[in-house]
Each structure stands twice: as C-alpha cells, then as structure tokens.
Amino acid sequence: MTHAPTKRPAKCPVCGKPAAAKFRPFCSARCANVDLGRWLGEEYRVPGDDTGLPAGAGDDADEE
C-alpha cells in the first residue's frame, strides 16, 4: 500500500513563516514588498553568460 505524500505548507521566502493564500508565496504584504525592494535594488540577479562586450556596446541609442 502506498501513501500519498503529505503536503507541507509553503514557507515565505523572506521570513520562513507559512505562506498566506492572499499573498502567495509570501506570508504578508510586507514580505512581498521586501522581496520587490530587493529586486528593484538589484540584490537578486538572474544568472547568464557574460557576452564579453564592453559596457554600452550594442546600445543603439548613439546610432542615427
């Protein structure tokens, strides 16, 4: 006989408290705003390959 795995409540990625359905995956609006601030403050980074281009190379703003 196999048993279905028990679901654990998701934890808030900011503080670790159980997530609230209204603010999922966070526990509160405060933790959601803390996370947003971290993104806007560039504390989080999406990994990627370095293109090897110098800063500003590839920008089309200078071209007419």
Protein Blocks (a to p, Z undefined) as FASTA:
>chain_A
ZZdddddddddfknopacdfklocbfbfklmmmmmmmmmnomaccddddehiaehihpak
lpZZ
